[in-house]
Every structure is written in structure tokens, then in C-alpha cells.
Amino acid sequence: MVQKKKSVLKNIYIGTEALSHCRNFLNQRTYQKYVILCDQNTQRLCLPLLLANCPVLREAEIIEIEAGESSKCLEVALQVWHGFLEQKAGKHSLLINLGGGVVSDLGGFCASVYKRGIDVINIPTSLLAMVDASVGSKTGIDFGGVKNSIGTYHEPKAVFIDPIFILTLPPREMKNGLAEAIKMALIADKTFWLAFNKPNTAIDDKFISRALTIKAKIVAKDPFDKGIRQSLNYGHSIGHALEALFAKRRNPLLHGEAIVMGMIIENHLAYQIKLLGKKECDLINAFLIHSFKPLPLSRKDAEACLSFLNHDKKNTANELKFSLLTGIGACKTQVSVGAGKITKALQYYCHTVK
Ligand SMILES: NC(=O)c1ccc[n+]([C@@H]2O[C@H](COP(=O)([O-])OP(=O)(O)OC[C@H]3O[C@@H](n4cnc5c(N)ncnc54)[C@H](O)[C@@H]3O)[C@@H](O)[C@H]2O)c1
């Protein structure tokens, strides 16, 4: 099934025919050069299928990066730009991002400024990128220890999502993607949340389409993150701080894992300031803890998290701003919360998650 009719998913093709649509897209256009960006896993596991479906890409140049968040940095961006130059990629080149959110964020960023912007298409291969990162035009790299501190908006010409790619995804990465999907449900769609509570919910094209539709609708209303789009940051203010904090450790957190921890802590914040009832806070957090088995935090971790928060781009002046739930399926943005309440929410996490 390919979703194309709903205007909110314009130029986004989801389902088993997505790669045929990609072939048509390529056949209908003339590009001076094709460059495929992938990481070592997607080169091995996903590139053969793409080339089999889109023969024109057999002449593409391949740039391979190391897998993982550590590649979303300036040094690797420099390598990508050098690669573009070495391959004589001109203004009328097409970059094909074949991979997870790291590939699409990094590739989108590199493409957005190379020759003042070259065309990009995204072919997401991780669940997280399928339900979230491949859509919405945000690109970026991590810099100075702060997640996504440098970035641009660069809309992909099209996104082709074939769920076949997730068949090779490790279970930990599947959960990573589910975290962002559940975030979509919690901020905007109570019935989608109920689907998570049913056993054996299929992670298929319908599921991906449902999560992505929530994101696409929000982005369509506020493409440049001035208002409602900030609801997508639910769980991310604390989550990004934790992700950055653990990045240099032996056991770095995956993005979705950090977001689950962030959602649990931010739900307690919402409860403290009476935005979210205790019953709902407990219900959501019990579900998240049971389903995702988030990492326990020590008191030292909690303190370090607080100091990281001061660097978060969502904070202005001395205020800490959050996007918080007001119920299941509803979210309020730009909520100011004082450091004392954040400390309390972190303590709650330390006591509750063992
Ligand atoms: N731009 C946005 O709107 C947006 C939204 C959400 C998240 N993000 C970003 O996305 C990134 C996380 O994305 P991610 O979780 O996809 O990370 P990722 O790109 O590192 O992919 C996760 C892992 O899965 C592997 N992988 C990908 N596809 C595979 C496949 N089909 N089979 C086997 N292995 C496969 C990758 O090689 C990698 O090891 C973070 O940097 C986050 O900030 C961006």
C-alpha cells in the first residue's frame, strides 16, 4: 500500500511499492550526478535492494560513513563535502540518503549548503527514520557536545519508505523507533496510543503511515518550529540532555532510549505543575517503563543532566521551557518550569526506574 493521496503525505511514498515510485521519480528527472550516502550497515543490508529496484543508481557514487550518532558531526560532514567535490558533484546533483536518522540528518545538512543547496531524497531504513526523522525538513549535526546545535531546514524532494528494510533491524533499534512513534501518539492521537496497548500491533506500512501523518500534520501547520511543532519536542529537552551526557560513555544511549527517559521525567514535571493528572502520569509512565525498560539514573547523572539542560536550544534566557502533555493525545508547548521542579522530577525517575 502506498500512501500518496493524503496531501499531508505529499511526495511521501510508504509501502511495498515505494522503491518502484523511487525508480519512476528518478526516470522522470535528469540529474548530473547521483550520490548515495549510507553507513556501513545500510551499504551492506539496504543498498543491494535499492540498486536492484533503481538500475539508474548503479552509476551513483557511494559515500559510506561509520554507523551511529558519532558520525553526526562536523568532521564527518567535512568528509562528505570532500566526497562531493572529489566526485565533481555539481549544482544539479541528487543526494540519496539511504539509512537511519543519522544519515538523513547529516546528508540533508551537507546537501543543504553544498553549492548553496542540492536536491535530496530520503530512503529511510530504520524505524525511527521511517516514523520521524526522514520527514519535516530538519537537518543537522551535533556540535560542542550539544545535539543538533548546527542545522538547516532542507526539504527532501521525496521520501520513499519501504518497510522491508526494517526486517534486518536489530530489536534494540526497533524499540528505538517505537519510542518516537509512541511520542506522536501521546502528543496528538489517543486512539493511536490505544493501539500500542494492544498485544501484537503490527509494525507495518499502516503503522508507519499513522505515526508519520501525525508528524506531517504538525509540520504542515508550523514548518519552522515557531509554535505547535515544538510539541514534537516532548521528551526531548531532558532526552537530548541525557543523550549528550551518555554520548561519551561506554554505554551511549540510542536517541529513542533517551527520549523514553525524557518522556517519563517530563510527565512528572507536567504532573507537578498540574497539567497532567496523577492517574494519567502513572499510567503512561508505567507503560513506558514496562515496555522500554529504560536505564536507571544515579544522583550524579541527574545533576549532570540539569547542567546540560542549560545548553538546550529550547531554553531562552534563564527559563527552562518544555513541551508537556496535558493528557493522552494533547500537548502544551513553551511551558516554563523552574530548576527545583526539574530536580524533583529527576529524583522521581531515580527512585522509580530501578
Ligand atoms: N530530523 C528530524 O526531524 C529527526 C527526528 C528524530 C530523530 N532525528 C535524529 O535521528 C537520529 C537517530 O536515528 P536512527 O535511530 O535511525 O539512528 P541511525 O541512523 O544511527 O540508525 C540506527 C542504527 O541502525 C542501523 N540501521 C539502519 N537501517 C538498518 C537496517 N535496515 N538494517 C540494519 N541496520 C540498520 C544503522 O546502521 C545504525 O547502526 C538522531 O541523531 C536524531 O537526532 C532527527
The ligand as an SDF file (V2000), in Angstrom:
LIG
                    3D

 44 48  0  0  0  0  0  0  0  0999 V2000
   15.4380   15.4490   11.5550 N   0  0  0  0  0  0  0  0  0  0  0  0
   14.4930   15.0460   12.3560 C   0  0  0  0  0  0  0  0  0  0  0  0
   13.3440   15.5210   12.2910 O   0  0  0  0  0  0  0  0  0  0  0  0
   14.7720   13.9730   13.3650 C   0  0  0  0  0  0  0  0  0  0  0  0
   13.7300   13.4140   14.1220 C   0  0  0  0  0  0  0  0  0  0  0  0
   14.0270   12.3970   15.0160 C   0  0  0  0  0  0  0  0  0  0  0  0
   15.3290   11.9650   15.1660 C   0  0  0  0  0  0  0  0  0  0  0  0
   16.3110   12.5280   14.4320 N   0  0  0  0  0  0  0  0  0  0  0  0
   17.7110   12.0830   14.5650 C   0  0  0  0  0  0  0  0  0  0  0  0
   17.7940   10.7450   14.0840 O   0  0  0  0  0  0  0  0  0  0  0  0
   18.9390   10.1270   14.6770 C   0  0  0  0  0  0  0  0  0  0  0  0
   18.5750    8.7310   15.1150 C   0  0  0  0  0  0  0  0  0  0  0  0
   18.1590    7.9970   14.0060 O   0  0  0  0  0  0  0  0  0  0  0  0
   18.3120    6.4090   13.9620 P   0  0  0  0  0  0  0  0  0  0  0  0
   17.8260    5.8450   15.2250 O   0  0  0  0  0  0  0  0  0  0  0  0
   17.7370    5.9420   12.6950 O   0  0  0  0  0  0  0  0  0  0  0  0
   19.9020    6.2400   14.0120 O   0  0  0  0  0  0  0  0  0  0  0  0
   20.9530    5.6540   12.9720 P   0  0  0  0  0  0  0  0  0  0  0  0
   20.8680    6.3460   11.6880 O   0  0  0  0  0  0  0  0  0  0  0  0
   22.2450    5.6500   13.6920 O   0  0  0  0  0  0  0  0  0  0  0  0
   20.4590    4.1590   12.7580 O   0  0  0  0  0  0  0  0  0  0  0  0
   20.4550    3.2900   13.8450 C   0  0  0  0  0  0  0  0  0  0  0  0
   21.2940    2.0290   13.5660 C   0  0  0  0  0  0  0  0  0  0  0  0
   20.5390    1.1680   12.7500 O   0  0  0  0  0  0  0  0  0  0  0  0
   21.3390    0.7810   11.6330 C   0  0  0  0  0  0  0  0  0  0  0  0
   20.4270    0.5270   10.5270 N   0  0  0  0  0  0  0  0  0  0  0  0
   19.7020    1.4330    9.8430 C   0  0  0  0  0  0  0  0  0  0  0  0
   18.9180    0.8020    8.9800 N   0  0  0  0  0  0  0  0  0  0  0  0
   19.1520   -0.5110    9.1110 C   0  0  0  0  0  0  0  0  0  0  0  0
   18.6000   -1.6680    8.5180 C   0  0  0  0  0  0  0  0  0  0  0  0
   17.6340   -1.6080    7.6040 N   0  0  0  0  0  0  0  0  0  0  0  0
   19.0660   -2.8910    8.9150 N   0  0  0  0  0  0  0  0  0  0  0  0
   20.0340   -2.9800    9.8750 C   0  0  0  0  0  0  0  0  0  0  0  0
   20.5550   -1.9210   10.4840 N   0  0  0  0  0  0  0  0  0  0  0  0
   20.1130   -0.7000   10.1030 C   0  0  0  0  0  0  0  0  0  0  0  0
   22.3110    1.8940   11.4300 C   0  0  0  0  0  0  0  0  0  0  0  0
   23.4450    1.4690   10.7260 O   0  0  0  0  0  0  0  0  0  0  0  0
   22.6070    2.2690   12.8570 C   0  0  0  0  0  0  0  0  0  0  0  0
   23.5810    1.3960   13.3760 O   0  0  0  0  0  0  0  0  0  0  0  0
   19.3610   11.0080   15.8410 C   0  0  0  0  0  0  0  0  0  0  0  0
   20.5480   11.6900   15.5020 O   0  0  0  0  0  0  0  0  0  0  0  0
   18.2180   12.0110   15.9730 C   0  0  0  0  0  0  0  0  0  0  0  0
   18.6350   13.2400   16.4640 O   0  0  0  0  0  0  0  0  0  0  0  0
   16.0610   13.5090   13.5360 C   0  0  0  0  0  0  0  0  0  0  0  0
  1  2  1  0
  2  3  2  0
  2  4  1  0
  4  5  1  0
  4 44  2  0
  5  6  2  0
  6  7  1  0
  7  8  2  0
  8  9  1  0
  8 44  1  0
  9 10  1  0
  9 42  1  0
 10 11  1  0
 11 12  1  0
 11 40  1  0
 12 13  1  0
 13 14  1  0
 14 15  2  0
 14 16  1  0
 14 17  1  0
 17 18  1  0
 18 19  2  0
 18 20  1  0
 18 21  1  0
 21 22  1  0
 22 23  1  0
 23 24  1  0
 23 38  1  0
 24 25  1  0
 25 26  1  0
 25 36  1  0
 26 27  1  0
 26 35  1  0
 27 28  2  0
 28 29  1  0
 29 30  1  0
 29 35  2  0
 30 31  1  0
 30 32  2  0
 32 33  1  0
 33 34  2  0
 34 35  1  0
 36 37  1  0
 36 38  1  0
 38 39  1  0
 40 41  1  0
 40 42  1  0
 42 43  1  0
M  CHG  2   8   1  16  -1
M  END
$$$$
